[in-house]
Amino acid sequence: MLNHKHTIAILAGGPSTEHKISLLSANSIMKAIDKTKYHVHVIGIDHETRYWLYASGDFLDFPEDTKRIALKNNAEEVFIRNVDGKVVCLDTAGTARLTIDLFFPVLHGTYGEDGVIQGVFTSVGAAYTGVGLMASAVGMDKDMAKRLWRDAGIPVADFICIKKHEKSSVTFEAAKQKLGLPMFVKPANAGSSVGVSKVSKEEEFYTALEEAFRFDTKLLIEEAVIGKEVECAVLGNEYPEASVMGEIIPKASFYSYEAKYLDDDGAAMAIPANIDNDTSENLRSLAVKAFTTIGCEGLSRVDFFLTTEGKIVLNEINTLPGFTSISMYPKLWEATGLPYTILIDRIIELGLARHKRDAELVKSI
């Protein structure tokens, strides 16, 4: 009997500020996924969160242009529903166009990384890759995640959390006294350095608050941690594993959104990181602990600072890391011995295994 060839739907785009990065990630995955194992389709999500099913893998205009890349306009609008126990795409007339075994979302930032799309999948009983609903929401909220990590004994940078209606109560002098200079201001719920500002003087502080509040109603003011920026890729469900460590060497004052995704020359990477073995093992262990503390399964990238004195500080977790040609997550696993195509297989297997486990749990009630 032949093995079932699973139908995979890659979800790309979305309404977030990282829409174009999502398209780049989806394009990389489409090129690398083993099409002898899977029937692969793309569902593009536009800025209005309408879903578009593409008949082929040719779903992008200007796929190599990071400024102009966009979804093609030749797709059919669809809706995701559960029909007779199967997850299907229905067209606007209610006709089933595609039955889907698993969704592979690469929707970075809001809507894809904050639990929203995971809620959509859960509502129709769909299998999907990556972190689940609750852990996605917690991981996206830097305030909530840092509080949980701190309670678990994982070192995090000192911070102040304020909500938009409280902004007049926080002054530059008070923040400087608590956190020192420089400091960073960032939205609590935004990914990939969106809305982040480095503050070294008073006139920058209030501008930074306004910039961060463009993206969220809650923000963090954090102390600056001077040291290496090192990252670890984590993969797994019940028994997650950590990759080798990688090091980011920014060519600007900090690792910005543009340096991460759009500028091939925005930062250098050292894989493995230039750190000793004991420190590397400690970081890898902490990465797994950070992952499990907030309930992650599937995959995440965990980012740390390592000071010259050897102090480790957990910066953040990225529960839906980039998969572009210059993204750290697949590069770390490749250096660990897991090539890109095999990594995609493993991510799919983890999503299917979790879905099967959870479905059996529901049946037992």
Secondary structure in CASP SS format (residue, H / E / C, confidence):
PFRMAT SS
TARGET T0000
AUTHOR 0000-0000-0000
METHOD secondary structure of the structure
MODEL  1
M C 1.00
L C 1.00
N C 1.00
H C 1.00
K C 1.00
H E 1.00
T E 1.00
I E 1.00
A E 1.00
I E 1.00
L E 1.00
A E 1.00
G E 1.00
G C 1.00
P C 1.00
S C 1.00
T C 1.00
E C 1.00
H H 1.00
K H 1.00
I H 1.00
S H 1.00
L H 1.00
L H 1.00
S H 1.00
A H 1.00
N H 1.00
S H 1.00
I H 1.00
M H 1.00
K H 1.00
A H 1.00
I C 1.00
D C 1.00
K C 1.00
T C 1.00
K C 1.00
Y E 1.00
H E 1.00
V E 1.00
H E 1.00
V E 1.00
I E 1.00
G E 1.00
I E 1.00
D C 1.00
H C 1.00
E C 1.00
T C 1.00
R C 1.00
Y E 1.00
W E 1.00
L E 1.00
Y E 1.00
A C 1.00
S C 1.00
G C 1.00
D C 1.00
F C 1.00
L E 1.00
D E 1.00
F C 1.00
P C 1.00
E C 1.00
D C 1.00
T C 1.00
K C 1.00
R C 1.00
I C 1.00
A E 1.00
L E 1.00
K C 1.00
N C 1.00
N C 1.00
A C 1.00
E E 1.00
E E 1.00
V E 1.00
F E 1.00
I E 1.00
R E 1.00
N E 1.00
V E 1.00
D C 1.00
G C 1.00
K E 1.00
V E 1.00
V E 1.00
C E 1.00
L E 1.00
D E 1.00
T C 1.00
A C 1.00
G C 1.00
T C 1.00
A E 1.00
R E 1.00
L E 1.00
T E 1.00
I C 1.00
D C 1.00
L E 1.00
F E 1.00
F E 1.00
P E 1.00
V C 1.00
L C 1.00
H C 1.00
G C 1.00
T C 1.00
Y C 1.00
G C 1.00
E C 1.00
D C 1.00
G C 1.00
V H 1.00
I H 1.00
Q H 1.00
G H 1.00
V H 1.00
F H 1.00
T H 1.00
S H 1.00
V C 1.00
G C 1.00
A C 1.00
A C 1.00
Y E 1.00
T C 1.00
G C 1.00
V C 1.00
G C 1.00
L H 1.00
M H 1.00
A H 1.00
S H 1.00
A H 1.00
V H 1.00
G H 1.00
M H 1.00
D C 1.00
K H 1.00
D H 1.00
M H 1.00
A H 1.00
K H 1.00
R H 1.00
L H 1.00
W H 1.00
R H 1.00
D H 1.00
A C 1.00
G C 1.00
I C 1.00
P C 1.00
V E 1.00
A C 1.00
D C 1.00
F E 1.00
I E 1.00
C E 1.00
I E 1.00
K E 1.00
K H 1.00
H H 1.00
E H 1.00
K H 1.00
S H 1.00
S H 1.00
V C 1.00
T C 1.00
F H 1.00
E H 1.00
A H 1.00
A H 1.00
K H 1.00
Q H 1.00
K H 1.00
L H 1.00
G C 1.00
L C 1.00
P C 1.00
M E 1.00
F E 1.00
V E 1.00
K E 1.00
P E 1.00
A C 1.00
N C 1.00
A C 1.00
G C 1.00
S C 1.00
S C 1.00
V C 1.00
G C 1.00
V C 1.00
S E 1.00
K E 1.00
V E 1.00
S C 1.00
K C 1.00
E H 1.00
E H 1.00
E H 1.00
F H 1.00
Y H 1.00
T H 1.00
A H 1.00
L H 1.00
E H 1.00
E H 1.00
A H 1.00
F H 1.00
R C 1.00
F C 1.00
D C 1.00
T C 1.00
K E 1.00
L E 1.00
L E 1.00
I E 1.00
E E 1.00
E E 1.00
A C 1.00
V C 1.00
I C 1.00
G C 1.00
K E 1.00
E E 1.00
V E 1.00
E E 1.00
C E 1.00
A E 1.00
V E 1.00
L E 1.00
G E 1.00
N C 1.00
E C 1.00
Y C 1.00
P C 1.00
E E 1.00
A E 1.00
S E 1.00
V E 1.00
M E 1.00
G E 1.00
E E 1.00
I E 1.00
I E 1.00
P E 1.00
K C 1.00
A C 1.00
S C 1.00
F C 1.00
Y C 1.00
S C 1.00
Y H 1.00
E H 1.00
A H 1.00
K H 1.00
Y H 1.00
L C 1.00
D C 1.00
D C 1.00
D C 1.00
G C 1.00
A E 1.00
A E 1.00
M E 1.00
A E 1.00
I C 1.00
P C 1.00
A C 1.00
N C 1.00
I C 1.00
D C 1.00
N H 1.00
D H 1.00
T H 1.00
S H 1.00
E H 1.00
N H 1.00
L H 1.00
R H 1.00
S H 1.00
L H 1.00
A H 1.00
V H 1.00
K H 1.00
A H 1.00
F H 1.00
T H 1.00
T H 1.00
I C 1.00
G C 1.00
C C 1.00
E C 1.00
G E 1.00
L E 1.00
S E 1.00
R E 1.00
V E 1.00
D E 1.00
F E 1.00
F E 1.00
L E 1.00
T C 1.00
T C 1.00
E C 1.00
G C 1.00
K C 1.00
I E 1.00
V E 1.00
L E 1.00
N E 1.00
E E 1.00
I E 1.00
N E 1.00
T C 1.00
L C 1.00
P C 1.00
G C 1.00
F C 1.00
T C 1.00
S C 1.00
I C 1.00
S C 1.00
M H 1.00
Y H 1.00
P H 1.00
K H 1.00
L H 1.00
W H 1.00
E H 1.00
A H 1.00
T H 1.00
G C 1.00
L C 1.00
P C 1.00
Y H 1.00
T H 1.00
I H 1.00
L H 1.00
I H 1.00
D H 1.00
R H 1.00
I H 1.00
I H 1.00
E H 1.00
L H 1.00
G H 1.00
L H 1.00
A H 1.00
R H 1.00
H H 1.00
K H 1.00
R H 1.00
D H 1.00
A H 1.00
E H 1.00
L H 1.00
V H 1.00
K H 1.00
S C 1.00
I C 1.00
END
